[in-house]
């Protein structure tokens, strides 16, 4: 049956009232309008809006907007939220946090593939690390929070904008470091086969672990595809998308743009939960395919993609365009404690490292006071931790004791490393350049074993071996990343970096012109590892006969 929500007196006046009256299998139609609500969704229903509207031109169409700004301040109170949670059957971790615009609750087995619970066609804003009256308890906030057992949940065609939370601000699947008593105490939220697709996730913020999208332990088979994930911020990891913990899935065909992490992973973060001094449990197998990852910023490593303690997870990074990202330490793609990585058929170009991070290298090149050393701006790999070396039984005299990916058919081009020389005023003056450093390993004497790559220049990591090349790939319209490095409060020991961009700035085009020497210069496979049969645009690639 259909249940309608609108101002019409014959309809439900609130979305929550329609959900409360619904039975499994219902379609809840949210008519255009603004609904100042905090919603608890604990049934197998479809929440269907009329579209998100045209926010910059109200006369062009009014959408279905859920605005949760007034939680505890005239809307639902914390006590009312907890009463609603207590009345909604659910399994999973003991504590359900509050503050989010939509909370999805489920019992084990209630959600499934036959009729998928879905949130579609609405704008969601105002979920927050909340304030107000009553027993606030545990706080999460954000746009959509799926607690546990939200199997096969679909979140599609929504605008999720201007939400804030603790571990993630846009869409959050589960909790980190939290046992699930329904699963015998395992660190597993059982949010399996969730799909987020065709959404715009914009301008959301998280305090730790995630910014736009946060995926935590036990989201097996997740899919994040065909979304625009832009302008999100995390004060720790994963400004755009963060998988933090043991989950598996695919991140495909997204636009990951202008996100920022104050710590690791400006665009995409793939990390295991920290278990110091022991080795992390790592992640599951995750594919990162056909994404445009551009103009993201991190105040540490991995401005585009960061792998941090994925350990035994098989991580495939293929067919992505990773360009114009900025790391204040190292790497558009940065690897740490990642044993099984494939980096194939990507364009990694015009990225920047600035050497201005709090923990930037201020030793190895003997820089002057307040100076730093330039380091890799393209692909950077660190040595394994002592915990991983011990757990994996590695002998570093014969084994690779750094993250050593399968590496072929990539374009590494003009990834530029800047540094502090101790003389610039840091009042917007340009940083000095240390040249192009496409590839780097943080272990002396080690080198990547890459083949069929295009590099700015040959090196120990990109050998002149008859497979690699150094010819200009001839992009259609590459652009240069504009940025400023400024001393915060006039202190040259604390540098903040800003990417300069406006809505009218050119985004560039990193497709190849017809005359590019990189066309048909790759290989179908290296050993047992095959190159993808398609390209960034999902078009078939020519294969050798």
PyMOL commands that set and color helices and strands:
alter all, ss='L'
color gray80, all
select helices_A, chain A and resi 15-21+58-60+78-86+181-183+386-392+488-490
alter helices_A, ss='H'
color red, helices_A
select strands_A, chain A and resi 2-5+27-30+33-35+39-41+46-49+64-67+102-104+118-120+123-125+144-146+154-156+159-161+164-165+171-173+195-197+200-202+205-206+213-216+220-225+228-230+233-234+241-244+248-252+255-257+260-261+268-271+286-289+292-294+297-298+305-318+321-323+326-327+333-344+347-349+352-353+379-381+406-408+411-413+416-419+432-436+439-441+454-455+475-477+483-487+495-499+509-512+525-526+529-530
alter strands_A, ss='S'
color yellow, strands_A
deselect
rebuild
show_as cartoon
